[in-house]
Amino acid sequence: MTTTRRILMSSLPAAVVGICTLVGMATSARAQPQQQEPLRMPSPSKEEDPSFVAQLFVLLIIAGAAIGANVIPSKRGHQD
């Protein structure tokens, strides 16, 4: 068996897989609709305004987390 023929025989499976992939891509491309409707942003029916209580609750959570992190004692070594 010549070297050229051996190379062709060993690359045959790769060629078959490549051709099958191209055929599969072509058929899936034809299955897509020709024109798609452009996407539009949805318009909100009502603007939601956060209540004062919700804003105060979030402020307390953030402030509590900051104060809590500062209250934790630092680990001091024996050389301090």
DSSP file (Angstrom, degrees, kcal/mol; ACC not computed):
  #  RESIDUE AA STRUCTURE BP1 BP2  ACC     N-H-->O    O-->H-N    N-H-->O    O-->H-N    TCO  KAPPA ALPHA  PHI   PSI    X-CA   Y-CA   Z-CA
    1    1 A M              0   0    0      0, 0.0     2,-0.1     0, 0.0     0, 0.0   0.000 360.0 360.0 360.0 131.6    0.0    0.0    0.0
    2    2 A T     >  -     0   0    0      1,-0.1     4,-2.1     4,-0.0     5,-0.2  -0.332 360.0-115.2 -79.3 162.8    1.4    3.4   -1.0
    3    3 A T  H  > S+     0   0    0      1,-0.2     4,-2.2     2,-0.2     5,-0.2   0.884 114.5  52.7 -64.8 -39.6    1.8    6.2    1.4
    4    4 A T  H  > S+     0   0    0      1,-0.2     4,-2.3     2,-0.2    -1,-0.2   0.919 110.2  47.2 -64.0 -43.6   -0.7    8.4   -0.4
    5    5 A R  H  > S+     0   0    0      1,-0.2     4,-2.3     2,-0.2    -1,-0.2   0.887 110.6  52.6 -66.6 -37.7   -3.3    5.7   -0.4
    6    6 A R  H  X S+     0   0    0     -4,-2.1     4,-1.9     2,-0.2    -1,-0.2   0.899 110.1  48.6 -64.3 -40.6   -2.8    5.1    3.3
    7    7 A I  H  X S+     0   0    0     -4,-2.2     4,-1.5     2,-0.2    -2,-0.2   0.912 111.6  49.6 -65.1 -43.2   -3.2    8.8    4.1
    8    8 A L  H  X S+     0   0    0     -4,-2.3     4,-0.6     1,-0.2    -2,-0.2   0.898 111.5  48.7 -63.3 -40.4   -6.4    9.0    2.0
    9    9 A M  H  < S+     0   0    0     -4,-2.3     3,-0.4     1,-0.2    -1,-0.2   0.853 111.3  49.6 -69.2 -34.4   -7.8    5.9    3.8
   10   10 A S  H  < S+     0   0    0     -4,-1.9     4,-0.3     1,-0.2    -1,-0.2   0.771 112.1  47.6 -77.4 -23.6   -7.0    7.3    7.2
   11   11 A S  H  X S+     0   0    0     -4,-1.5     4,-1.9     1,-0.2    -1,-0.2   0.477  87.6  90.3 -93.3  -2.3   -8.6   10.7    6.4
   12   12 A L  H  X S+     0   0    0     -4,-0.6     4,-2.4    -3,-0.4     5,-0.2   0.915  84.1  51.0 -61.7 -45.7  -11.8    9.2    5.0
   13   13 A P  H  > S+     0   0    0      0, 0.0     4,-2.3     0, 0.0    -1,-0.2   0.901 110.1  50.4 -60.8 -38.2  -13.7    9.1    8.3
   14   14 A A  H  > S+     0   0    0     -4,-0.3     4,-2.3     1,-0.2    -2,-0.2   0.894 110.5  49.8 -65.0 -39.0  -12.9   12.7    9.0
   15   15 A A  H  X S+     0   0    0     -4,-1.9     4,-2.4     2,-0.2    -1,-0.2   0.898 110.1  50.2 -66.5 -40.2  -14.1   13.7    5.5
   16   16 A V  H  X S+     0   0    0     -4,-2.4     4,-2.4     2,-0.2    -2,-0.2   0.921 111.7  47.9 -64.7 -43.5  -17.4   11.8    6.0
   17   17 A V  H  X S+     0   0    0     -4,-2.3     4,-2.2     1,-0.2    -2,-0.2   0.907 111.9  50.7 -63.7 -41.1  -18.0   13.5    9.3
   18   18 A G  H  X S+     0   0    0     -4,-2.3     4,-2.2     2,-0.2    -2,-0.2   0.910 110.9  47.4 -62.8 -43.2  -17.3   16.9    7.8
   19   19 A I  H  X S+     0   0    0     -4,-2.4     4,-2.4     2,-0.2    -2,-0.2   0.911 111.6  50.6 -65.8 -42.6  -19.7   16.3    4.9
   20   20 A C  H  X S+     0   0    0     -4,-2.4     4,-2.4     1,-0.2    -1,-0.2   0.892 110.1  51.0 -62.5 -38.8  -22.4   15.1    7.2
   21   21 A T  H  X S+     0   0    0     -4,-2.2     4,-2.3     2,-0.2    -2,-0.2   0.924 110.2  48.6 -64.3 -44.0  -22.0   18.2    9.4
   22   22 A L  H  X S+     0   0    0     -4,-2.2     4,-2.1     2,-0.2    -2,-0.2   0.900 112.0  48.8 -63.7 -40.3  -22.2   20.5    6.4
   23   23 A V  H  X S+     0   0    0     -4,-2.4     4,-2.1     1,-0.2    -1,-0.2   0.913 111.5  50.0 -65.9 -41.6  -25.4   18.8    5.2
   24   24 A G  H  X S+     0   0    0     -4,-2.4     4,-1.8     1,-0.2    -2,-0.2   0.881 111.0  49.0 -63.8 -38.7  -26.9   19.0    8.7
   25   25 A M  H  X S+     0   0    0     -4,-2.3     4,-1.9     2,-0.2    -1,-0.2   0.881 109.9  51.8 -68.7 -37.4  -26.1   22.7    8.9
   26   26 A A  H  X S+     0   0    0     -4,-2.1     4,-1.6     1,-0.2    -2,-0.2   0.902 110.6  47.2 -67.5 -39.9  -27.6   23.4    5.5
   27   27 A T  H  X S+     0   0    0     -4,-2.1     4,-0.9     1,-0.2    -1,-0.2   0.871 112.3  49.3 -72.0 -34.0  -30.8   21.7    6.3
   28   28 A S  H  < S+     0   0    0     -4,-1.8     4,-0.4     1,-0.2    -1,-0.2   0.832 108.4  54.5 -72.3 -29.6  -31.2   23.4    9.7
   29   29 A A  H >< S+     0   0    0     -4,-1.9     3,-0.8     1,-0.2    -2,-0.2   0.865 106.5  51.3 -69.4 -35.0  -30.5   26.8    8.0
   30   30 A R  H 3< S+     0   0    0     -4,-1.6    -1,-0.2     1,-0.2    -2,-0.2   0.753 101.5  62.4 -71.9 -22.7  -33.3   26.2    5.5
   31   31 A A  T 3< S+     0   0    0     -4,-0.9    -1,-0.2    -5,-0.1    -2,-0.2   0.632  84.6  96.1 -78.3 -12.7  -35.7   25.4    8.4
   32   32 A Q  S <  S-     0   0    0     -3,-0.8     2,-0.0    -4,-0.4    -3,-0.0  -0.467  87.6-100.4 -76.3 148.2  -35.4   28.9    9.8
   33   33 A P        -     0   0    0      0, 0.0     3,-0.1     0, 0.0    -1,-0.1  -0.370  26.5-129.3 -66.4 150.0  -38.0   31.5    8.9
   34   34 A Q  S    S+     0   0    0      1,-0.2     2,-0.5    -3,-0.1    -2,-0.0   0.932  89.3  25.2 -69.3 -47.2  -36.9   34.0    6.2
   35   35 A Q  S    S-     0   0    0     -3,-0.0     2,-0.4     2,-0.0    -1,-0.2  -0.973  70.8-157.2-123.8 132.1  -37.7   37.2    8.0
   36   36 A Q        -     0   0    0     -2,-0.5     3,-0.1    -3,-0.1    -2,-0.0  -0.831  26.5-110.8-106.3 145.6  -37.9   37.7   11.8
   37   37 A E        -     0   0    0     -2,-0.4    -1,-0.0     1,-0.1     2,-0.0  -0.537  41.9-107.7 -71.3 134.3  -39.8   40.4   13.5
   38   38 A P        -     0   0    0      0, 0.0     2,-0.2     0, 0.0    -1,-0.1  -0.328  35.2-109.5 -65.6 145.9  -37.5   42.9   15.1
   39   39 A L        -     0   0    0     -3,-0.1     2,-0.4     1,-0.0    -3,-0.0  -0.525  35.0-165.6 -76.5 139.5  -37.3   42.8   18.9
   40   40 A R        -     0   0    0     -2,-0.2     3,-0.0     3,-0.0    -1,-0.0  -0.943  25.1-108.4-125.1 148.0  -38.9   45.7   20.8
   41   41 A M        -     0   0    0     -2,-0.4     2,-0.2     1,-0.1     0, 0.0  -0.523  39.0-114.4 -71.6 137.9  -38.5   46.7   24.4
   42   42 A P        -     0   0    0      0, 0.0    -1,-0.1     0, 0.0     0, 0.0  -0.508  24.8-131.3 -72.6 141.6  -41.7   46.0   26.4
   43   43 A S        -     0   0    0     -2,-0.2     2,-0.1    -3,-0.0    -3,-0.0  -0.811  23.2-119.8 -94.1 130.1  -43.3   49.1   27.7
   44   44 A P        -     0   0    0      0, 0.0     3,-0.2     0, 0.0    -1,-0.0  -0.402   9.7-147.6 -69.4 141.6  -44.2   49.0   31.4
   45   45 A S  S    S+     0   0    0      1,-0.3     2,-0.3    -2,-0.1    -2,-0.0   0.831  83.9  13.2 -77.5 -31.0  -47.9   49.4   32.2
   46   46 A K  S    S-     0   0    0     -3,-0.0     2,-0.5     2,-0.0    -1,-0.3  -0.985  75.9-125.5-147.2 132.2  -47.2   51.1   35.5
   47   47 A E        -     0   0    0     -2,-0.3     2,-0.5    -3,-0.2     0, 0.0  -0.662  28.1-139.5 -78.1 126.9  -44.1   52.7   36.9
   48   48 A E        -     0   0    0     -2,-0.5    -1,-0.0     2,-0.0    -2,-0.0  -0.764  12.6-161.2 -91.5 127.9  -43.3   51.2   40.3
   49   49 A D        -     0   0    0     -2,-0.5     2,-0.0     0, 0.0    -2,-0.0  -0.934  23.2-122.8-107.3 119.2  -42.1   53.7   42.8
   50   50 A P        -     0   0    0      0, 0.0     2,-0.0     0, 0.0    -2,-0.0  -0.344  31.4-116.6 -63.7 139.9  -40.4   52.1   45.8
   51   51 A S     >  -     0   0    0      1,-0.1     4,-1.9     4,-0.0     5,-0.2  -0.270  17.1-114.5 -74.9 162.9  -42.0   52.9   49.1
   52   52 A F  H  > S+     0   0    0      1,-0.2     4,-2.4     2,-0.2     5,-0.2   0.868 116.0  55.4 -64.0 -37.4  -40.3   54.9   51.8
   53   53 A V  H  > S+     0   0    0      1,-0.2     4,-2.3     2,-0.2    -1,-0.2   0.895 106.6  49.9 -65.4 -40.2  -40.4   51.9   54.1
   54   54 A A  H  > S+     0   0    0      2,-0.2     4,-2.1     1,-0.2    -1,-0.2   0.900 111.7  48.4 -65.4 -40.5  -38.6   49.7   51.6
   55   55 A Q  H  X S+     0   0    0     -4,-1.9     4,-2.2     1,-0.2    -2,-0.2   0.903 112.1  48.8 -65.6 -40.8  -35.9   52.3   51.1
   56   56 A L  H  X S+     0   0    0     -4,-2.4     4,-2.4     2,-0.2    -2,-0.2   0.889 109.6  52.6 -65.9 -39.6  -35.4   52.6   54.8
   57   57 A F  H  X S+     0   0    0     -4,-2.3     4,-2.1     2,-0.2    -2,-0.2   0.915 110.4  47.1 -62.1 -44.4  -35.2   48.8   55.2
   58   58 A V  H  X S+     0   0    0     -4,-2.1     4,-2.3     1,-0.2     5,-0.2   0.903 111.2  52.0 -65.1 -40.7  -32.5   48.6   52.6
   59   59 A L  H  X S+     0   0    0     -4,-2.2     4,-2.7     1,-0.2     5,-0.2   0.912 109.7  49.3 -61.4 -42.9  -30.6   51.5   54.2
   60   60 A L  H  X S+     0   0    0     -4,-2.4     4,-2.6     2,-0.2    -1,-0.2   0.885 110.2  51.1 -65.5 -38.6  -30.8   49.7   57.6
   61   61 A I  H  X S+     0   0    0     -4,-2.1     4,-2.1     2,-0.2    -2,-0.2   0.932 113.5  44.0 -63.5 -46.0  -29.5   46.5   56.2
   62   62 A I  H  X S+     0   0    0     -4,-2.3     4,-2.1     2,-0.2    -2,-0.2   0.925 116.1  46.7 -66.5 -44.6  -26.5   48.1   54.5
   63   63 A A  H  X S+     0   0    0     -4,-2.7     4,-2.7     1,-0.2     5,-0.2   0.901 111.9  51.6 -64.9 -40.1  -25.7   50.2   57.6
   64   64 A G  H  X S+     0   0    0     -4,-2.6     4,-2.7    -5,-0.2    -1,-0.2   0.885 109.4  49.9 -63.8 -38.7  -26.0   47.2   59.8
   65   65 A A  H  X S+     0   0    0     -4,-2.1     4,-1.9     2,-0.2    -1,-0.2   0.904 112.8  47.0 -66.4 -40.9  -23.7   45.2   57.6
   66   66 A A  H  X S+     0   0    0     -4,-2.1     4,-1.4     2,-0.2    -2,-0.2   0.928 116.1  43.5 -67.3 -44.8  -21.1   48.0   57.7
   67   67 A I  H  X S+     0   0    0     -4,-2.7     4,-1.6     1,-0.2    -2,-0.2   0.913 112.4  53.6 -67.4 -41.8  -21.3   48.5   61.4
   68   68 A G  H  X S+     0   0    0     -4,-2.7     4,-1.0    -5,-0.2    -1,-0.2   0.870 107.0  51.5 -60.8 -37.4  -21.3   44.8   62.1
   69   69 A A  H  < S+     0   0    0     -4,-1.9    -1,-0.2     1,-0.2    -2,-0.2   0.843 111.4  47.6 -68.7 -32.8  -18.1   44.3   60.1
   70   70 A N  H  < S+     0   0    0     -4,-1.4    -1,-0.2     1,-0.2    -2,-0.2   0.735 105.6  58.9 -79.9 -22.0  -16.4   47.1   62.0
   71   71 A V  H  < S+     0   0    0     -4,-1.6    -1,-0.2    -5,-0.1    -2,-0.2   0.764  79.5 100.6 -78.4 -25.2  -17.5   45.7   65.4
   72   72 A I  S  < S-     0   0    0     -4,-1.0     2,-0.0    -5,-0.2    -3,-0.0  -0.434  82.4-118.1 -62.6 124.3  -15.8   42.3   64.9
   73   73 A P        -     0   0    0      0, 0.0     2,-0.2     0, 0.0    -1,-0.1  -0.340  25.6-116.6 -67.5 145.6  -12.5   42.5   66.8
   74   74 A S        -     0   0    0      1,-0.1     2,-0.7    -3,-0.1     0, 0.0  -0.506  27.9-109.4 -79.7 150.4   -9.3   42.2   64.8
   75   75 A K        -     0   0    0     -2,-0.2     2,-0.4     1,-0.0    -1,-0.1  -0.702  37.7-162.8 -82.7 119.1   -7.1   39.2   65.4
   76   76 A R        -     0   0    0     -2,-0.7     2,-0.0     1,-0.0    -1,-0.0  -0.855   6.8-139.3-107.7 138.1   -4.0   40.4   67.2
   77   77 A G    >   -     0   0    0     -2,-0.4     3,-1.0     1,-0.1    -1,-0.0  -0.197  31.0 -98.6 -84.5-179.8   -0.8   38.4   67.4
   78   78 A H  T 3  S+     0   0    0      1,-0.2    -1,-0.1     2,-0.1    -2,-0.0   0.574 116.5  65.6 -77.5  -9.3    1.5   38.0   70.3
   79   79 A Q  T 3         0   0    0      1,-0.2    -1,-0.2     0, 0.0    -3,-0.0   0.444 360.0 360.0 -93.4   0.3    3.9   40.7   68.9
   80   80 A D    <         0   0    0     -3,-1.0    -1,-0.2     0, 0.0    -2,-0.1   0.480 360.0 360.0 -80.4 360.0    1.4   43.6   69.3
